[in-house]
Every structure is written in C-alpha cells, then in structure tokens.
C-alpha cells in the first residue's frame, strides 16, 4: 500500500468533526424541534459536510458505497486504503 498523504488525514478529520456536530445537533433537535438557531446550524453543517465529502472524493476516491458516492473509471472501490481502514 502506498503512503497516505497528510492531506488525506486532514480532510478526513474535518469530515469527522462536522459529522460529529451533525449527530449532536440531531440529538438536540429531537428534543428541541423549535430551536430555529439550532436548525440553521444543522443545515449549515450539513452543507459543509457535503462540501468536504465532495472535495475528499474528488481527491482520494469514494467514501460511501451503495450509491451514496460516485465512482470514477475504472471502478474505484478496489483502491485502498478505504476510509474505514485509516
């Protein structure tokens, strides 16, 4: 397996941080559904998560399977490392 560049880890950490905030906001909003500020923060984080994942996938390949990420040609799912391996 080739060496993984530091940027891979940097981008993956940014994705994980934003997705953690999304999980926490989801839990909060389940009990505070009328908190407009939290909803706006959730929507902003969801947009940022999509942006980060798109950038990551363009540089390093797909993150999620089953149609949630596109594959370039040739099929990229046999390229390593897979996100869950690092």
C-alpha positions as CSV (number, residue, x, y, z in Angstrom):
1,X,0.0,0.0,0.0
2,X,1.3,3.4,-0.9
3,X,2.0,6.0,1.7
4,X,-1.1,8.0,2.7
5,X,-0.5,11.8,2.3
6,X,-1.1,14.0,5.3
7,X,-3.9,15.9,3.5
8,X,-5.9,12.6,3.4
9,X,-5.9,12.6,7.2
10,X,-6.5,16.3,7.5
11,X,-9.6,16.2,5.2
12,X,-10.9,13.0,6.9
13,X,-10.6,14.7,10.4
14,X,-12.5,17.7,9.1
15,X,-15.3,15.5,7.8
16,X,-15.5,13.5,11.1
17,X,-15.7,16.8,13.1
18,X,-18.5,18.2,11.1
19,X,-20.4,14.9,11.1
20,X,-20.0,14.7,14.9
21,X,-21.6,18.1,15.2
22,X,-24.5,16.8,13.0
23,X,-25.0,13.8,15.2
24,X,-25.1,16.0,18.3
25,X,-27.4,18.6,16.7
26,X,-29.7,15.8,15.6
27,X,-30.0,14.5,19.2
28,X,-30.6,18.0,20.5
29,X,-33.2,18.8,17.8
30,X,-35.1,15.6,18.6
31,X,-35.9,17.2,22.0
32,X,-35.9,20.9,20.9
33,X,-37.6,20.8,17.5
34,X,-38.5,24.6,17.6
35,X,-35.0,25.9,18.1
36,X,-34.5,27.9,14.9
37,X,-30.9,28.7,15.6
38,X,-30.0,25.0,16.0
39,X,-31.9,24.1,12.8
40,X,-29.9,26.8,10.9
41,X,-26.7,25.5,12.4
42,X,-27.7,21.9,11.4
43,X,-28.4,23.0,7.9
44,X,-25.1,24.9,7.6
45,X,-23.2,21.9,8.9
46,X,-25.0,19.6,6.5
47,X,-24.0,21.8,3.6
48,X,-20.4,21.9,4.9
49,X,-20.3,18.1,5.3
50,X,-21.4,17.7,1.7
51,X,-18.8,20.1,0.5
52,X,-16.0,18.4,2.5
53,X,-17.0,15.0,1.3
54,X,-17.2,16.1,-2.4
55,X,-13.7,17.6,-2.1
56,X,-12.3,14.5,-0.4
57,X,-13.9,12.2,-3.0
58,X,-12.5,14.2,-5.9
59,X,-9.0,13.9,-4.5
60,X,-9.0,10.5,-2.8
61,X,-12.0,8.5,-4.2
62,X,-15.4,7.4,-2.9
63,X,-16.3,7.5,0.8
64,X,-19.6,5.6,0.9
65,X,-20.9,2.6,-1.0
66,X,-24.4,1.7,-2.3
67,X,-24.9,4.7,-4.5
68,X,-24.1,7.3,-1.9
69,X,-20.8,8.1,-3.6
70,X,-19.9,8.0,-7.3
71,X,-17.0,6.1,-8.7
72,X,-14.7,7.2,-11.4
73,X,-13.4,5.0,-14.2
74,X,-12.1,2.4,-13.6
75,X,-14.1,1.2,-10.6
76,X,-12.5,2.8,-7.5
77,X,-13.8,0.5,-4.8
78,X,-10.8,-1.8,-5.0
79,X,-8.4,1.1,-4.4
80,X,-7.0,1.2,-0.9
81,X,-7.0,2.5,1.7
82,X,-10.7,2.5,2.3
83,X,-11.9,5.3,4.7
84,X,-12.6,2.8,7.5
85,X,-9.0,1.4,7.3
86,X,-7.2,4.5,8.4
